[in-house]
Structure formats: C-alpha cells, structure tokens
Amino acid sequence: MRIDTLLAQGGNGKDTGTGAVSFPIYQTATFQHPALGESTGFDYSRSGNPTRQVLEEQIARLEGGRRGLAFASGLAALTAVLSLFRPGDHLILCEDLYGGTYRLLEQVFRPWGVEADFVDTSDLEQVNAAVRDCTKAILIETPTNPTMKITDLQAIRRICDCHDLLLIVDNTFMSPYLQRPIELGAHIVVHSGTKYLGGHNDVVAGLVVAADEDLGERLAFYQNAAGAILGPFDSWLLLRGMKTLGLRLDRAQENASAIACWLEQHPAVEQVYFIGLDNHPGRDIHFQQAAGPGAMISFSLHDAGNIPQVLSRIRLIAFAESLGGVESLLTFPSRQTHGDIPEEIRRRCGVTDRLLRLSVGIENISDLLNDLTQALAS
Ligand SMILES: *Cc1c(COP(=O)(O)O)cnc(C)c1O
C-alpha cells in the first residue's frame, strides 16, 4: 500500500470486537486479569494501552521500522533514545539542531557523563574528524532547523558502519510522508509528534521508531521503566491528525514554495532558506532522500531593527513557537527555539537576530501573502 492510503486508514480495522472505524480511546489505567497468570495482553497503561499501541504500530509501519514507541513529548522520546548511552560515551550531532535537543545534551546528559560534539554534518570530513574511540552514535536532523542544511544520510551511515555507531535521525521536519530515514540506513528515528504528525497544534507528543527488534526492546524497556508515556487521548489525537498528513503537507508545501519565491523578491529580505529554491545548497542530496521540500522557510531581513515591527504587525500568521500545524506560525529562533544555544554556535550556524522562521500552514495563499505584504511594508 502507498503511504497516503496507510495514513488515511490508520487504526481502521484494529478494534475487531466492535468494528469501530475510528480506533477508540481506551481511557483506563489498568486492566482486569481473566485469571491468575493470565492477561488480555494489557495489564497497566504505562506498560501498554490499546490506543497507544495502535499509534505505535502505525508509526513503525509508516517509517518502515520494527518497533514504534509513543512518549509524552519529542524531548521525552529523545531522552529515551539517549538513555541507550552510558557515562564515557560520546555522540556527534549536527550543530544547528533543535535548541531543546542541545539543552538536553548539554545540561542533562553531559553532567551525567555523556559527551557530545556539534559539527556541520553536511560536511562529511567534519563528521569523520569528530569520531573518537568512545563515540557511540551520530544524531542528525536533515534538513536542519532553522537554516535547512542537508546531510547525506547514506554517506553518514557508511561512516557509522566503519566505526560501529548508531545512526539516529530526528525526522520531525519531514515526517515519513516525505522522508523515511530507516530506508536510508538509520537505526532509530525520532519525532516530535507535536509538529506535522499531530498537525493541529493541539497535542504535545513524541515518537521513536527502531529499525530492529533488539533496539526496539531496549527502548521499550526504558519507556516502561522511566514512564514518560503518551496518554490514551493524546495517542488518539495523534492517530487522527496523521490521517490527513499527506493532504496537509501537499498543500503546505505548495504554499511554502509560493511564499519562498515571493520573499526572494522582497527588498527587505536578505536571504531565504527554502529547499525548494533552485539555489539551495544540498538540494540535490535532499531530493535523492526526500519526496518534497517540506513547508518550513527561514528568512533573514537586512535590518534587525525591523524584526519587532514584523512580529507585531502580522495578524493572520501567529507569532508563536512551534511548527507543522495547519495554522501558519512565525518564530524568532535566536530568542525562542534556539535561545539555549550559545551565541557563538548560533552565529556560526546563521541563527542571527535578523532571522525569522515561518512554518507555512494550509490557509489560502492570497491571505498569507497579503499578511506578509503588510507586515514587511516599510
Ligand atoms: C519540537 C521539536 C523537538 C521537541 O519536541 P517536543 O514535542 O516539543 O518535546 C525535537 N526536535 C525537533 C526537530 C523539533 O522541532
């Protein structure tokens, strides 16, 4: 089956007892045992819940992995993945990654003894140079956030094979509709389900998909032992949101392409970062590993002094932190999503005080362009 069919049919046919087309919300903490030593397959909802299980099977199928796991947030999902490592282990990550992932590594895992280097993973030489004897994994976002740098996942997998490293990919920006990292060699895929998968800015959630059973078992042990699971209602919201992922992304990408071309011509705009533009570096590699440019655009203004004006004038587009929903959102990365990254690294990655990030939604393109026109007018 093609991915748009898999998406639309998510959960259908799974509640065989009732035939419910929309898989029900099993809002229960615990399950009655039929007899001593017997179980319905569910005992307690931290260890397993039917609604969460349908979601977990669905994301595993969409990403082409063996085991899916749902967590209370994207960062809870990343925490579970990082729990595979021990004090003394070393990781390599892309440098302009989600600020919360940087904070988690630097302020939670580093004090515990896991070290990390942040390098430009679009440059394979930098990645090779960062490998140490104690390196255990490479964690990539491609495209990166917010400057849309592209990393060649198959080339990174070859480096991983030389040194026996795990390849972990945060696929939040693309979603499995556009990019399936496990097919390109990733051992683990992570998502903030809060973004495109949920798609409606109404749920915070995280997902992990393991390519093989062994990793899946280790992560499932951690999920139950540490307990940051996704609840039944939030699992259902995510399942429902994912049904329309393809349609939403098709429309959002179309809008984003039109907005990126428009921004490129605007006199107040210095630079536009959008993978769909002909001059985008890494574009060729991206389109070998993904089916579309996505719907995220970053752009810098010539004058940092205009940022407050733009943020206060936008009306339809909301000034808010997040991305991937049906509603368009404008973010100021250096002060919001990437505020915890040191200024030196931010500057090196182009996350300046002139950079804005636009998550393009599914509104009518004329209304979006009208809002940007009045917000950017001098
Ligand atoms: C939002 C985001 C996260 C964190 O997810 P939460 O659901 O907010 O915890 C991780 N990675 C990326 C790329 C994100 O955009």
The ligand as an SDF file (V2000), in Angstrom:
LIG
                    3D

 15 15  0  0  0  0  0  0  0  0999 V2000
    9.8260   20.4710   18.6030 C   0  0  0  0  0  0  0  0  0  0  0  0
   10.9780   19.6390   18.2720 C   0  0  0  0  0  0  0  0  0  0  0  0
   11.5150   18.7310   19.2000 C   0  0  0  0  0  0  0  0  0  0  0  0
   10.9760   18.6190   20.6180 C   0  0  0  0  0  0  0  0  0  0  0  0
    9.6740   18.1070   20.6270 O   0  0  0  0  0  0  0  0  0  0  0  0
    8.6110   18.4450   21.7830 P   0  0  0  0  0  0  0  0  0  0  0  0
    7.4100   17.6940   21.3380 O   0  0  0  0  0  0  0  0  0  0  0  0
    8.4280   19.9380   21.7980 O   0  0  0  0  0  0  0  0  0  0  0  0
    9.1900   17.9580   23.0640 O   0  0  0  0  0  0  0  0  0  0  0  0
   12.5640   17.9270   18.8040 C   0  0  0  0  0  0  0  0  0  0  0  0
   13.0960   18.0190   17.5600 N   0  0  0  0  0  0  0  0  0  0  0  0
   12.6110   18.8950   16.6520 C   0  0  0  0  0  0  0  0  0  0  0  0
   13.2390   18.9470   15.2970 C   0  0  0  0  0  0  0  0  0  0  0  0
   11.5490   19.7240   16.9790 C   0  0  0  0  0  0  0  0  0  0  0  0
   11.0890   20.5940   16.0730 O   0  0  0  0  0  0  0  0  0  0  0  0
  1  2  1  0
  2  3  1  0
  2 14  2  0
  3  4  1  0
  3 10  2  0
  4  5  1  0
  5  6  1  0
  6  7  2  0
  6  8  1  0
  6  9  1  0
 10 11  1  0
 11 12  2  0
 12 13  1  0
 12 14  1  0
 14 15  1  0
M  END
$$$$
